[in-house]
């Protein structure tokens, strides 16, 4: 459950970082925000499909 919440937090942080970087005109940070969102999605899916003891 903690991995799912961490993944959701990373997805939201990545979206926010991408939005702010595009609004401010920062060129390299928007790619980093997109990568953080993809990593968050992967962590969330991995945590959702793993079995809890």
C-alpha positions as CSV (number, residue, x, y, z in Angstrom):
1,X,0.0,0.0,0.0
2,X,2.9,2.4,0.8
3,X,4.4,1.8,-2.7
4,X,1.1,2.7,-4.3
5,X,0.9,6.0,-2.3
6,X,4.5,6.8,-3.1
7,X,3.8,6.2,-6.8
8,X,0.7,8.5,-6.7
9,X,2.7,11.2,-5.0
10,X,5.5,10.9,-7.6
11,X,2.9,11.1,-10.4
12,X,1.4,14.3,-9.0
13,X,4.8,15.8,-8.3
14,X,5.9,15.1,-11.8
15,X,2.8,16.7,-13.3
16,X,3.2,19.7,-11.1
17,X,6.9,20.0,-12.0
18,X,6.1,19.7,-15.7
19,X,3.4,22.4,-15.5
20,X,5.6,24.8,-13.6
21,X,8.6,24.3,-15.9
22,X,6.5,24.9,-19.0
23,X,4.9,28.0,-17.5
24,X,8.3,29.4,-16.4
25,X,10.1,28.5,-19.6
26,X,12.7,26.1,-18.1
27,X,13.8,23.9,-20.9
28,X,15.3,20.8,-19.2
29,X,13.1,20.4,-16.2
30,X,10.0,19.5,-18.2
31,X,11.6,16.3,-19.4
32,X,12.6,15.5,-15.8
33,X,9.0,16.0,-14.6
34,X,7.8,13.6,-17.3
35,X,10.3,11.0,-16.3
36,X,9.3,11.3,-12.6
37,X,5.7,10.8,-13.6
38,X,6.6,7.6,-15.5
39,X,8.7,6.3,-12.6
40,X,5.7,7.0,-10.3
41,X,3.4,5.1,-12.6
42,X,5.8,2.1,-12.6
43,X,6.1,2.1,-8.8
44,X,2.4,2.4,-8.3
45,X,1.7,-0.5,-10.7
46,X,4.5,-2.6,-9.1
47,X,3.1,-1.9,-5.6
48,X,-0.4,-2.6,-6.7
49,X,0.3,-6.0,-8.1
50,X,2.7,-7.2,-5.4
51,X,1.3,-9.5,-2.7
52,X,1.1,-8.2,0.9
53,X,1.9,-10.5,3.7
